[in-house]
Each structure stands twice: as structure tokens, then as C-alpha cells.
Amino acid sequence: MAQAPREFSVVGKPIPRIDAYERVTGQAQYTGDIQLPGMLYARVLRSQHPHAKIVSIDTSKAEKLPGVKAIVHHENAKVPWSSGGQTHQRFIFNNPVRYVGDPVAAVAATDRHIAEDALKLIEVKYEKIPHVLDANEALRPDAPKITPNGNLSVGKGSASAPIEESWGDVDKGFSEADRIFEDTYISKHVNNAQMERRVSIAKWDAGKLTVFASTQGVSNARTDIAKDFGLPLSKVRIVCKYMGGGFGNKNQAQDYDYMAAVLAKVAGQPVKLEFTREDDYIGMHGRWASEQRYKIGVKKDGTITAVSLDAVTNMGAYRKSSGNLSGTDFYNIPNFKKVVLPVHTNTVVAANYRAPSYPQSVFGFASFLDQIAHEMGINPVDMFMRNRIQKYKSKTPFTSNFLEQCILEGSKRIGWQEKWHKAGAMGGQKKHGIGMALGGYPFRPGLGAATIRLNPDGTAHVLVGVSDIGTGAKSTMAIIAAEALGIPLNQIQLTNGDTDVTPYSVGESGSRSTSFTGPAVIAAAEDVRRQVFNRAAGQMKVKAEELDLRDGEVFVKVDPSQKMPLERIVRNAGELIGRATTNPAFKDVEGKSFSAHFAEVEVDAITGHVKITRYVAAHDSGTIINRLPAESQIKGGVTQGIGMAFSEELIIDKVTGIPINPNYRDAKVPTHLEVPEVEVIFIEHIDPFGTFGGKVVGEPPITAAVATIANAIFNATAKRIKELPITPDKILQARQV
Amino acid sequence: MNDEKGSKFSRRSFLKGLGSSAIGTAVVSTGLVKTDPAEAYSPETSGAARAQKALNLKVNGKHYKVEVEHRNTLAEVLRDQVGLTGTKIGCDRGECGACTVIIDGRNMYSCSQLAVWMEGKEILTIEGLAKGDKLDPLQEAFIEHDGPQCGFCTSGQIMSGKALLMKNPKPNEAQARRGLSGNLCRCGNYNREVAAVLAVAAKAR
């Protein structure tokens, strides 16, 4: 991995996004903004039954509607949709349908209203099959089977398997404990709810498929589509330049990309398929709901001796992600045993949403730890500090770990020592509370690629496959390139997100853009710098190793007055191209970004309403490449955590299986009025394995937020709400402990 | 299905190449469920033959002649016919504010306004804020304060902020939040958007 310079010239400063101008003027062209000649509009018909066989589909009336150009369904478009890998394979249209929202048909027409009209003219005969909505009920032997394997989801192979992890000896750990606590925490299905609805535009030109996708990963989308359509990679092009958020539910290629492609093929015209907001809530996925049963053994001083976690996660009708729970990751647990059962039910699919396995289980574990601290008379900050993780699984060191400093700096900023009081100790109607929790997210390097072209005028063109879903990844890559090249940022142009043009990228998921593609950008810069120095050496009559490049000028390191403009060197070469594919790996170390969050709340004892009065988020993400969007990421993650803590839940009718609130208003995402100023602290340092010392930023901030707020509410009320979301009625009905 | 389209392409041959596999389709004619009744939609009143109404729209000071159906919203006409795609549609049901434009000085959800209501009204969209190359101060503040993350709500946030500043050039923080509160930002960048409005307000003081 590239050696990090101690003094950065571009890295670490607050820099406006390189595409900010386009984003504030309406010029940024998102997928849905693209208009192609002859383009049709498509909509999707979905099952209204949680589990049913499709007996017949009659499209004759819909076909007669003027303007309708193509109708596809399970009989005439048996396209497998296997993206996500870990899944039991599914099709873009399935029979039987397995949840309310499972796609039944898609229509392309000359206008979106005609497509919607046509959906209403399709007559579908269903034969209902018994269904199961509750994850625990789904595990009973007599439960209706949703997959041929039953309802315990398949593991990495093809057999049903729980997720199991253990180290140490939990029985021994519990025998060493002074006290043992057991309790259950519950989280609900929460939708990613990104502002841009799902949209895909597909067109075929002489056997080549182009998909303008709203995807977090163009390379993976291409791989998935090529595989499932039986096309060579060279015949599939995926383009995504601007992307209106995803938070994990636009990874890879999704069924709407496939449907658009099939409709476009059938109609012989380009097709734009767009979800409605309701489609978006029920037709893709949200965060998996969970029931977490913990047993925790502690010494008198609060030191954890053992933890066991038995959990059930509700993955909905199809498996697209792990279903794991990882909230115990931030604690030193010498003896550990975890069994998580990912379960299928006839409900909306659950899969990746920002730090997929974390906020719901950080809520469970950090709430419980806070509860144990209360019952043992320990100040929570001491409980968290004492049990904070120091080594991975108690043995492997981290590349860097500044979790202690996060706790110290964060608690100091919020004034923990002065403000903390015993739970429920404050009188009056508006009760003050303060709470905290620990979070973070794994940091790991991996496969990345980049190309840098130096133009004859000394400017540079960086090509990377990354998407920019709102994190500022394009800017991050440009900054890394500017730093590594020694060329001013304003002389760097960046092209991203087009598989015909840009090199491989893992995709913007798992907080991996900086750690996977960043090293490749640095290596490509080094490659092209070597070419520059080799050419300059002859002209400047020095050895290549004696040269450096900064601010667009090549100079002799020991005598910077001997210099030459970069453009003179490149002009003679026509252009110079640097390329790199990098695949760094960790050996005997583990990586993680860490955080400690702190909140103060005011709980109205009469209405149960909670107001967050202060929020401090302290983060160890190593070097902060670009402070401006990095701080925005932290603020945004906390904001999503606030929604998950207070209000968000996709509610499924217990009889019919129909989601009853699949829209912004009723699923209650946070607005300007609920979100306080989020104070961000970065504990900056240069991680020895990071890209210019940087670890990960995007996913960590949501992880601790829910538990932090829950613990602050407990401190205010002495009421432990063990089921999300923490609504006023739950607070009013709960009993003080 | 339209015959001329159907003849261009054999679905069977296409799907053969897709690696399809059979899905069980036992036919039992119970549990018949119809979707909405077809009767409400006849080819005469629905589909491509629907009546169009000529309309004169005034957007960002320019006049546009468009042909619309009664059911077309201002948001879709702006995007699909006028070609101003800076106005986004996030929910299409008056909840998220991504489609916010300024109509006769008021910020409104253009997804919840029918285009046929717009005759004689002055419509201002995100594309109309800059004067040539000179950005509106609120756009500049959005750049400086990192107002957009994904950017999809940004046009709406800016238009609501602009409408607020047109009425009240010096809002305080509570007023700024209230003024933007009809605009959701799922990236959770509320702090930044309010900061940008307050930065413009501070310069007006």
C-alpha cells in the first residue's frame, strides 16, 4: 500500500464536491432524467396476496389499450434474477408469488399513465396458498413452506443453515461471572427510502444491451445482468453517473433493470421502467427485523465474561443478504457464542441498508449493556469504556483503534460527567436524559482499478468505476488523485460509472470506495509519475529518482529551483497513461472504523414526546480525506438512526399480509423539524493500512445512533423500551424499572 | 400486443437464450381475484387516444406551448415536455418535496398541481435561479455548506429556501427549519441545508 505522506496538500481539507455546481443547478443528470428517442415507459403489477399460485394471466384487454407496446410476466419472461449471490435463486416474475408486492407483470407503453392503466386491465387468477408472516411462526414444523428447503434460509451453500460464530468457552465464561443477565430486544423492518425512486432505462443495439441504471455498482450490475441473460460481458454496458441515494438497496443489478431490458427487447424500443414510491417501499427491500435474545455474564466491576446471542432475523420472501447481527462487534468479549436464524416469511424482502447488520443489534446489545450498568450501579460511560473492544475476537490487533479517544473526546464535549444522573432522577414534566453507545464498521481493502490520463496541457483525466450515491466518492477519488499526482484539484477531470469506459470498481457498498479503489488511484498516479520522471530525467539531466512533481511542476528534490512545467513533458509524449489494478489484503490484522455517540434528550412525561436537544458523534475513521462531505455523512447517518429510533417501521397487516404504510408520510422518515445539530468530532490519525491513512466513513454513523437515543430516553425516564421504534405510546405505557 | 412490434421479435427465441427453467403452473380455477374493473377504462377514454389540451406555460420567464392531458401534473410536464429535469419526483404524492417549484411566489409541490391549472401563472424552477453564469446566493451557499449529498432533494430544498428568503430575507434558525420542513432529505443533510439558508440570511443582515 502506498506510503502516506505526513503533510498533505489537498487531503484533509474541507473541499466542496467537484460536482456540486451540477447538483445545485439542476444540471446533474440522474437516470430518470435521461430521455431517449422512442423511449417507452413501464410500470409493474404486483401481487396483492402474500402467497399464491398464479393460475392464469389474461393480458388481452391490456394489449388492446392504444399505446401499450409490451407486456411481460412469468410465462413469457422466465428470466432468473440471481444477483446477490447468497440467495436461493429467483426469477424476475415468480410463480408462486411469495409476498404482497412480488412482481406479477410489467407493461411498457408510450406514456406512464397508459402503462398504469394497462396494469388495471390485466386479469390474474390466483389460487391462494397458506402464508406465514411472523418469523418465529415460520420456524414451526407445521408452517407453510415458502421455499422447497423450508423457511430457515439457505447458508453459503444450498442447505438451510443458521449463522453461527463463537470463540472462547461461554459456559466457562458464565461460570466466572458474578451476575448473569438475560433479555430480549426487538427491531422492525425499516426501508432505505432513498429519495430517487428505482428507475432503469434499457436499450438494445444490434445485440448489445445498454442499461442506464440507478445502481451503486456498475461493474457488479454488468456481471449480474450478463450472467442472467446469458450475454458476454462485452455485450452489456451499464451507465450510472448521478445517483439519488440507495443506502444499500441499489447494490448490483435489480429486477427492474432486468424487466426494463426484457420489455425493451420485446418492444424493440428503449424502455424506462420506474417504480412508484409504494413500489419502492414494498418491491425492493429494507433492513431486516430481528428478535435478539441475549445472555450476558459480568464481573462485579462490570467486566463482561461471556455473551451468548440467539436471534431470529426476518428476511422476507427471498434472501438477498446475510441476515446477520453484529452489534457485539465493539466490545471485548472473551467468550462468545452467536446463533442467528435468518428466516423466510411471506413479507417484503429484507436485505442491505446502511451498515446492514449493525444498528438494530447495536440497539439491542448497547441498550442491554446500559441496563446492566444501571442495575449494577455503574456509570454507563465507565461500563462502555471498560468493555470497549481492544483486539478483534480478543486476539487479533486492529490496524488502528482510537475508540478510547472517541469515548473520551465525545463524553468531554457533551459534558457527561456534569450532566449524567441516575435514570429517572430528574423531576418535572420535561425530563432530561443523556445516553451513549459505541459503533463502527469493518474496514478492509480489496480489488480496485484506476486509469489516469495526463493531457498534453498538463491536466489530468481520472477514470474510475465508482458510483457516487451521495457520499462524495467522485470528489474523494479526485482528491486522492490530486494528492498522489501533485497536480492541483481544479486541473483534474473525473469520469465515473460507465462500464464501457471506466475500469472495474467493487461498487459503492460496504463503505469500500476509498479502501478498494483509492489505492488503485494512488498506484495509477505513481505509474504515470514514473513515466513523467523518466522522460523529464533526460531533459533535465538528472536521474528519475531525483525528481518530484507538485503543483503541476516537475522539480529536482534537492534543488526545487531546477524545474520544468509538466505540460512540456507530456506534450512531447502526446499523452501519458497510468494504469493500476491493486488488491491489497490484511495479514494478521483486522480493520475497523470506530465511533462513540452521545445524546441529550428531553422526554415529555405527559405526552411521551422526545426531543433530542444535543447530539455529539465522535469518530475514528483515520485520515479524513475530505472533511466537508465526511461530516455530512456523519450527520446523515445519525439522522437515519433518529428515524429508526423514533418512528420508522413498515407495518404489515397481520391478517392479509399487506403493508399498510408504504410511503414517506406513514412510514415516518425524519424531517427538518426532528433533527438537531449533530456535532461531529473526528479523532484524526494516519491509519498505517488506510488510503492516505483513511479508513471508512459512510456506514459507521448510523450504527450507534439508535442505541444512543434509546439509552438517553432510559436515563430520562427509567423506562427501558426493548422494541423499536420508541414511540410516545410505548414510553407512556412502559413501567419504570 | 401491437402486431408490427410482435412480428419483429420472437419472444420464444429470446427467452431460450435466457437459461429459463420451468415453474410449476397447476391450473385450479379457485381464488379468482380481479384487479380493478376494466370497465372504467375504455380505449375511447384511455390510452394514447386521450384528449390533449393546448396550454401556454410561463416558466423561468419563458413561454412554452405544450399539449397536455388533464391528468398530467406540472412536475411531469416540466420534466417530460419542457425538458427541465432539475425538478425531481420523489414520491409523486405530495410528501417529499423533491418536486418543489415556486408558483407566483409560493413554494409548491409540482407533483400535486395539475398542468392545466398553470395558465397565466409564473413558474420558477431550479434552472431559473441563476442569472446567466451568476449563481443565486442560495445556490452558492449550498455548494459552500455541502447542501447536496445525493442531490436528489436539493432542487426542492433550494426552491423552498428561496421562497422563504423571498418572503423573509432574514429568517432565524427556527424559521429556516420550518420553511424547509416540507422537503425530505433521506441522506439526512438537514443541518447543511438549514446552514445554507442561514448563511444567505446572514449576508442580508
Contacts between the chains, C-beta under 8 A, distances in Angstrom:
chain1	res1	chain2	res2	distance
A	16	B	143	5.0
A	16	B	144	6.4
A	16	B	146	6.8
A	17	B	143	7.9
A	17	B	146	7.0
A	17	B	148	7.3
A	20	B	142	7.5
A	20	B	143	4.3
A	20	B	146	7.7
A	20	B	148	6.6
A	21	B	135	7.8
A	21	B	143	6.6
A	23	B	148	4.0
A	23	B	151	3.6
A	23	B	154	5.6
A	24	B	126	7.9
A	24	B	135	7.3
A	24	B	139	4.4
A	24	B	142	4.6
A	24	B	143	5.8
A	24	B	147	6.7
A	24	B	148	6.4
A	24	B	151	8.0
A	24	B	154	6.1
A	24	B	158	6.5
A	25	B	86	7.0
A	25	B	126	6.7
A	25	B	127	7.1
A	25	B	129	7.7
A	25	B	130	6.2
A	25	B	135	7.2
A	25	B	139	6.5
A	26	B	84	7.2
A	26	B	85	7.1
A	26	B	86	1.8
A	26	B	87	7.1
A	26	B	125	7.1
A	26	B	126	3.8
A	26	B	127	5.0
A	26	B	155	5.2
A	27	B	86	7.0
A	28	B	151	5.7
A	29	B	85	7.1
A	30	B	85	7.8
A	30	B	88	7.3
A	30	B	152	6.7
A	32	B	85	7.8
A	32	B	88	7.7
A	32	B	89	7.7
A	33	B	79	7.4
A	33	B	85	3.7
A	35	B	80	7.5
A	35	B	83	7.8
A	45	B	35	7.4
A	48	B	33	6.9
A	48	B	35	7.7
A	49	B	33	7.2
A	52	B	31	6.9
A	53	B	24	7.8
A	53	B	25	7.6
A	53	B	26	6.4
A	53	B	28	7.6
A	54	B	25	7.3
A	55	B	25	7.7
A	55	B	26	7.9
A	55	B	27	5.4
A	55	B	28	6.2
A	55	B	29	6.3
A	55	B	31	7.6
A	56	B	27	6.9
A	59	B	1	7.9
A	61	B	38	5.2
A	63	B	1	4.7
A	63	B	2	7.9
A	64	B	43	6.3
A	65	B	41	7.1
A	65	B	43	6.3
A	65	B	46	6.2
A	65	B	47	4.4
A	66	B	43	5.7
A	66	B	47	3.9
A	66	B	48	4.0
A	66	B	49	5.2
A	67	B	47	4.7
A	67	B	48	3.4
A	68	B	1	7.6
A	68	B	2	7.4
A	68	B	47	7.2
A	69	B	1	7.8
A	69	B	2	5.9
A	69	B	5	5.8
A	70	B	1	7.1
A	70	B	5	7.1
A	71	B	1	6.8
A	74	B	23	6.1
A	75	B	25	7.6
A	76	B	11	5.5
A	76	B	15	7.0
A	77	B	11	7.9
A	77	B	15	6.6
A	78	B	15	6.2
A	78	B	18	6.8
A	78	B	20	3.5
A	78	B	21	6.9
A	78	B	22	7.9
A	78	B	23	6.8
A	79	B	15	7.7
A	79	B	18	5.2
A	79	B	20	7.1
A	80	B	18	7.4
A	80	B	19	6.2
A	80	B	20	7.4
A	80	B	21	7.6
A	91	B	23	7.0
A	94	B	23	7.2
A	95	B	23	4.8
A	95	B	24	7.3
A	95	B	25	6.2
A	109	B	47	7.9
A	109	B	48	8.0
A	110	B	48	5.5
A	111	B	48	7.2
A	112	B	76	7.8
A	113	B	69	7.3
A	113	B	71	6.0
A	113	B	72	8.0
A	114	B	46	7.3
A	114	B	47	5.2
A	114	B	48	6.3
A	117	B	41	5.2
A	117	B	46	4.9
A	117	B	47	6.5
A	119	B	35	7.2
A	120	B	35	5.6
A	120	B	36	4.2
A	120	B	38	7.1
A	120	B	40	7.8
A	120	B	41	6.3
A	121	B	38	5.1
A	121	B	41	6.2
A	122	B	35	6.6
A	123	B	34	5.9
A	123	B	35	7.1
A	123	B	38	7.7
A	124	B	33	6.9
A	124	B	34	8.0
A	124	B	35	6.8
A	125	B	29	6.6
A	125	B	31	7.3
A	125	B	32	5.1
A	125	B	33	7.3
A	126	B	31	5.2
A	126	B	32	7.6
A	126	B	33	5.2
A	127	B	26	7.8
A	127	B	28	5.1
A	127	B	30	5.7
A	127	B	31	4.6
A	128	B	31	4.7
A	192	B	186	7.8
A	193	B	186	5.3
A	194	B	150	7.1
A	194	B	152	7.7
A	194	B	186	5.3
A	195	B	88	7.4
A	195	B	90	4.7
A	195	B	96	6.6
A	195	B	98	5.8
A	195	B	150	6.6
A	195	B	152	4.0
A	195	B	153	5.0
A	195	B	184	7.0
A	195	B	185	7.3
A	195	B	186	5.1
A	195	B	187	7.7
A	196	B	88	7.4
A	196	B	90	7.2
A	196	B	150	7.0
A	196	B	152	4.7
A	197	B	89	7.6
A	197	B	90	6.9
A	197	B	91	7.9
A	228	B	18	7.4
A	228	B	19	7.4
A	229	B	17	7.6
A	229	B	18	6.0
A	230	B	17	5.0
A	230	B	18	6.0
A	230	B	19	5.4
A	242	B	151	6.8
A	243	B	150	6.5
A	244	B	88	7.3
A	244	B	150	4.9
A	244	B	151	7.1
A	244	B	152	3.2
A	245	B	149	7.5
A	245	B	150	4.0
A	245	B	152	6.2
A	245	B	186	5.7
A	245	B	187	5.9
A	247	B	186	7.6
A	265	B	9	6.7
A	265	B	14	5.7
A	266	B	5	7.6
A	266	B	9	6.3
A	266	B	11	6.2
A	266	B	14	7.6
A	267	B	5	5.8
A	268	B	5	5.8
A	268	B	8	4.9
A	268	B	9	5.9
A	276	B	92	6.6
A	277	B	90	7.2
A	277	B	91	4.2
A	277	B	92	6.5
A	277	B	93	6.5
A	277	B	95	7.7
A	277	B	96	7.8
A	469	B	150	6.0
A	470	B	148	7.7
A	470	B	149	3.8
A	470	B	150	3.1
A	470	B	151	6.9
A	470	B	187	5.0
A	471	B	149	7.3
A	472	B	149	7.6
A	628	B	146	4.6
A	629	B	146	5.8
A	629	B	149	7.2
A	631	B	146	7.6
A	632	B	146	4.9
A	632	B	149	5.6
A	632	B	187	7.5
A	632	B	189	5.5
A	632	B	192	5.8
A	633	B	149	7.6
A	635	B	188	6.2
A	635	B	189	6.6
A	635	B	190	7.7
A	635	B	191	5.0
A	635	B	192	7.1
A	636	B	149	6.0
A	636	B	187	4.6
A	636	B	188	3.5
A	636	B	189	5.7
A	637	B	188	7.0
A	638	B	188	7.0
A	639	B	185	8.0
A	639	B	187	8.0
A	639	B	188	2.6
A	639	B	189	7.8
A	639	B	190	6.4
A	640	B	186	7.5
A	640	B	188	5.4
A	642	B	188	8.0
A	663	B	91	6.6
A	663	B	93	6.6
A	663	B	95	6.3
A	664	B	90	7.9
A	664	B	91	5.6
A	664	B	95	4.3
A	664	B	96	5.4
A	664	B	184	6.0
A	665	B	95	4.7
A	669	B	184	6.1
A	669	B	186	6.4
A	670	B	188	7.2
A	670	B	190	7.8
A	671	B	181	5.4
A	671	B	184	6.3
A	671	B	190	7.9
A	672	B	177	4.7
A	672	B	178	7.8
A	672	B	180	4.9
A	672	B	181	4.4
A	672	B	183	7.3
A	672	B	185	7.9
A	672	B	190	4.9
A	672	B	193	7.5
A	672	B	194	6.8
A	673	B	177	6.0
A	673	B	178	7.4
A	673	B	181	5.1
A	675	B	188	6.9
A	675	B	190	4.6
A	675	B	191	7.2
A	677	B	191	5.6
A	678	B	191	6.0
